[in-house]
Amino acid sequence: MGTHVRIALITGASKGIGKAIAIGLAELGYQTILIGRNRDDLNKVAGEIIKAGGPKPVLFSVDITDSEKVKETVAEIIQEFCRIDILVNNAGIHFSGTLELPEPDFKKMLDTNLTAQFVMLQEVVPVMKKQKAGYIFNVASRSAKVGFAGSGGYCASKFGLLGLNESLYRELTPQGIKVTALCPAWVNTSMAQEAGTPLQPDDMIQPNDMFKTIHWLLELSPGACVKEVVITNPKSL
């Protein structure tokens, strides 16, 4: 990518998977741009990155379902840095339920887990096309591969993201832009606890495993393209 400062944009960066990825990419020398709803939590992540000697992150407190605000934010990022090398579409929410799920909750999950990612991609991909380079990581879920009982709404939102990912993988890879979906099973996060994981913390994927997966993908040669990575737990195969 040359000698320029490498820019990594991470959504849902205030905790869990997003936090681990942000800290890891900063350790690799990326200028991280962190998007999340909770400013205090973002500041804590920024503090950890700075304490570890990483470049001072740029923070945006944004609800990613606010499309206009997302567009303004990406425009601001482009104006300041002129490029985006990595996009990590990580933000998401979870409600249990299939047909008993209230319609407003179903729509909120689609807005947060799919439409918001779509809008972000609409804004970022043209920048990567101009660069003729970039890497997009769409954090989906094993629920994007398996329709689990009692989780139909969430699965629908993540199946949708996986479909979008696959289309972009085929469209963008020939243009020098890599696209990979990450499909983890239970990850040791507060979201997993709230979703009722039956697993003990040590039996789950750790948030830093998600960063390590991204690090591995970034080290592959230009001719190696990975459409999706499915990571499971020993006790939930």
FENGI-V257712 format. One record per helix or strand of 2 or more residues. SS is the DSSP state (~ for helix, > for strand). FROM is the first residue (numbers start at 1). LEN is the number of residues. If there is no record, write none. Layout:
SS&FROM&LEN ; SS&FROM&LEN
This chain:
>&7&5 ; ~&16&12 ; >&31&6 ; ~&39&13 ; >&58&4 ; ~&67&15 ; >&86&4 ; ~&103&29 ; >&134&6 ; ~&142&3 ; ~&152&24 ; >&177&8 ; ~&190&5 ; ~&201&3 ; ~&207&13 ; >&228&4
